[in-house]
C-alpha cells in the first residue's frame, strides 16, 4: 500500500460544494450636504430632490432633509421625511426620468418643508439623509444610482 498511490485519491464525481452566502444587507444610512451658490442679495429655496433607484421587492429607501446656514444650525433637529421609495425608478427609454420629492414649495404647495409643523424655511445648506433598507431576508440591497437637488435663488426680503 505504500506505493499504491490510488489508495489516497478521492473520487472526482461528487457534486461541487454549495457556495457559502454571507449577504447581510441590513440598513445603512449616509448623509449628503449641498451648499447653494446664491448671491448675497438672494436666498436659496430648495425645490426638489430627484433620484433614480433600483429597489428589489421588500427593500426600500428613506429620504429626509434638514437645512441651515451652517452645519451647526441645521433645523429641524430631526430631519423632515421627504419620501420612502419602494419601487424602482421608471427611467423611460432615454434613461433620463427621475423620481421626485418636493422639498420647499413656498407658502403654498405640498413640499415637505412647506407642510412641516412648524414650517421649515430653506437656508444656505441642505442636508439629505438617506437610509437604504435591504430586503427582509437581507439578501439584496436597494441601489441609489443617481440623485440631484434643484433649488432657486430668490430675492432676499
C-alpha positions as CSV (number, residue, x, y, z in Angstrom):
1,X,0.0,0.0,0.0
2,X,2.9,2.3,0.5
3,X,3.4,2.6,-3.3
4,X,-0.3,2.3,-4.2
5,X,-1.0,6.0,-5.0
6,X,-4.6,5.3,-6.0
7,X,-5.5,4.4,-2.4
8,X,-5.2,8.1,-1.4
9,X,-7.2,9.6,-4.4
10,X,-10.7,10.9,-3.6
11,X,-13.4,10.2,-6.2
12,X,-13.9,13.1,-8.6
13,X,-17.5,12.6,-9.4
14,X,-19.0,14.3,-6.4
15,X,-21.1,17.5,-6.9
16,X,-19.2,20.7,-6.0
17,X,-20.0,22.2,-2.6
18,X,-22.7,24.8,-2.4
19,X,-21.3,28.3,-2.2
20,X,-21.4,30.0,1.2
21,X,-23.6,33.1,1.1
22,X,-22.8,35.7,3.6
23,X,-25.0,38.5,2.4
24,X,-26.4,40.5,5.3
25,X,-27.8,43.7,3.8
26,X,-29.4,45.4,6.8
27,X,-30.0,49.1,6.9
28,X,-27.3,51.7,6.1
29,X,-27.5,55.5,6.4
30,X,-25.5,58.2,4.8
31,X,-25.8,62.0,4.5
32,X,-25.1,64.3,1.6
33,X,-24.7,68.0,2.2
34,X,-25.5,70.5,-0.6
35,X,-24.5,74.2,-0.4
36,X,-26.3,76.8,-2.5
37,X,-24.4,79.2,-4.7
38,X,-26.8,82.1,-4.4
39,X,-25.5,85.7,-4.5
40,X,-25.6,87.8,-1.3
41,X,-28.8,89.6,-2.2
42,X,-30.7,86.3,-2.8
43,X,-31.8,83.3,-0.7
44,X,-31.9,79.7,-1.7
45,X,-35.2,77.8,-1.9
46,X,-34.6,74.0,-2.1
47,X,-37.2,72.9,-4.6
48,X,-36.8,69.1,-5.0
49,X,-34.7,66.0,-4.5
50,X,-34.6,63.8,-7.6
51,X,-33.3,60.2,-7.8
52,X,-33.0,57.0,-9.8
53,X,-33.0,53.8,-7.9
54,X,-33.2,50.0,-8.3
55,X,-35.3,48.6,-5.4
56,X,-35.9,44.8,-5.1
57,X,-39.2,43.6,-3.6
58,X,-39.4,44.3,0.2
59,X,-36.4,46.7,0.1
60,X,-36.8,50.5,0.5
61,X,-35.0,53.8,0.7
62,X,-36.0,56.6,3.2
63,X,-35.0,60.1,2.3
64,X,-35.2,63.1,4.7
65,X,-33.8,66.6,4.9
66,X,-32.7,69.5,7.1
67,X,-31.5,73.0,6.3
68,X,-29.4,75.7,7.9
69,X,-27.0,78.5,7.3
70,X,-24.2,76.3,8.9
71,X,-23.9,72.6,9.7
72,X,-24.3,73.5,13.4
73,X,-27.6,75.3,12.8
74,X,-29.4,72.6,10.8
75,X,-33.1,72.5,11.5
76,X,-35.3,70.8,12.4
77,X,-33.3,68.6,14.9
78,X,-35.0,65.5,13.5
79,X,-34.9,65.6,9.6
80,X,-38.1,66.1,7.8
81,X,-39.2,63.0,5.8
82,X,-39.2,63.7,2.0
83,X,-40.0,60.2,0.6
84,X,-40.0,56.5,1.1
85,X,-39.1,54.8,-2.2
86,X,-40.3,51.1,-2.5
87,X,-40.2,50.7,-6.3
88,X,-37.5,51.0,-8.9
89,X,-37.4,54.2,-10.9
90,X,-39.1,54.0,-14.3
91,X,-36.3,55.8,-16.1
92,X,-38.1,55.6,-19.5
93,X,-36.5,54.7,-22.9
94,X,-33.9,57.5,-22.6
95,X,-32.9,56.6,-19.0
96,X,-33.4,60.3,-18.0
97,X,-36.6,60.1,-15.9
98,X,-36.3,60.6,-12.1
99,X,-38.5,60.1,-9.1
100,X,-39.1,63.4,-7.3
101,X,-39.7,64.5,-3.7
102,X,-40.8,68.2,-3.2
103,X,-38.9,70.0,-0.5
104,X,-39.9,73.7,-0.3
105,X,-42.8,74.8,-2.4
106,X,-43.1,78.2,-0.9
107,X,-46.1,79.4,1.1
108,X,-48.5,77.1,-0.7
109,X,-47.9,73.6,-2.0
110,X,-47.1,70.2,-0.7
111,X,-43.4,70.3,-0.2
112,X,-42.0,68.6,2.9
113,X,-40.6,71.8,4.4
114,X,-43.8,73.7,3.5
115,X,-46.1,71.2,5.2
116,X,-43.8,70.6,8.2
117,X,-45.1,72.0,11.6
118,X,-43.5,74.4,12.2
119,X,-42.7,75.3,8.6
120,X,-39.1,74.9,7.7
121,X,-37.5,77.8,5.7
122,X,-34.8,77.0,3.2
123,X,-31.3,78.1,4.2
124,X,-27.8,78.0,2.6
125,X,-27.1,74.3,3.3
126,X,-29.4,71.4,2.7
127,X,-28.5,68.1,4.4
128,X,-30.2,65.0,2.8
129,X,-30.2,61.8,4.9
130,X,-30.7,58.6,3.0
131,X,-31.3,55.2,4.6
132,X,-31.1,52.1,2.5
133,X,-33.1,49.1,3.8
134,X,-32.2,45.7,2.3
135,X,-34.8,43.0,1.6
136,X,-36.5,41.3,4.5
137,X,-34.3,38.3,4.0
138,X,-31.2,40.6,3.9
139,X,-30.0,39.1,0.6
140,X,-30.4,42.1,-1.7
141,X,-29.8,45.8,-1.1
142,X,-31.5,48.7,-2.9
143,X,-29.3,50.8,-5.2
144,X,-29.5,54.5,-5.4
145,X,-28.0,55.1,-8.8
146,X,-28.3,58.9,-9.4
147,X,-29.5,61.8,-7.4
148,X,-29.6,65.6,-7.6
149,X,-31.1,68.6,-5.8
150,X,-32.7,71.5,-7.5
151,X,-33.0,75.0,-6.0
152,X,-33.8,78.6,-6.9
153,X,-32.2,81.8,-5.8
154,X,-34.9,84.3,-5.0
155,X,-34.5,88.0,-4.0
156,X,-34.0,88.4,-0.2
157,X,-36.9,90.0,1.6
